[in-house]
Amino acid sequence: MDIYCERPWGSYTNLIDEEYTKVKKIVIHKGESPSYQYHHKRSEIWIIVKGKAEVKIDNVLTKHEVGEVVRIPIKAAHQVRNIGEDELVFIEVQLGEYFGEDDIVRLEDKYGRI
């Protein structure tokens, strides 16, 4: 398992990787966003710790700031976008039966990864 991974939109660091959960620190660069995606085998909880986020869950947009919690149910399409002036940082807690990167189903991706 890679502990630190760079992506076109920012980076993530695996903080905990157990059979019952995975916890990541995710950093999104200003104006960037990962793909609009969903997972078959896990739900996610995001805790915003720095910056401002726009979150799309099943095509519904909401805005979030430091201290707010976002819950993403299993199979819900989701995407986060950094709408602040600085980096967006959040902690992602994955819950479910499998946490591999191959459980990402991309619906839209501006980096050509579909």
WOWOQUI-V849914 format. One line per field, one symbol per residue. ss: DSSP state (2 for helix, 1 for strand, 0 for the rest). phi: phi as a letter, one per 30 degrees, with the letter a starting at -180 (. if undefined). psi: psi as a letter, one per 20 degrees, with the letter a starting at -180 (. if undefined). A space follows every 10 residues. Layout:
# WOWOQUI-V849914
ss: ???
phi: ???
psi: ???
This chain:
# WOWOQUI-V849914
ss: 0001111001 1111111000 1111111100 0010011100 0111111111 0011111001 1111000011 1100000111 1100000111 1111110000 2220111100 0000
phi: .ddbbdbdcl abbdcbbbdc abbbccccde icadddbbbd bacbbccdca jbbcccbhic cbcbbejdcc ccdeiddbac bdccdcdcbb ccccblcabd ddcccdcbad cicd
psi: ppgppqrhic rqpphpnrii qppqppppqp irqaqorrph jqrqppopip apqpppoljp pqqqapiqpp poqpjppqqq pojaiaqppq ppoppbipjq ijkoophqoi jkj.
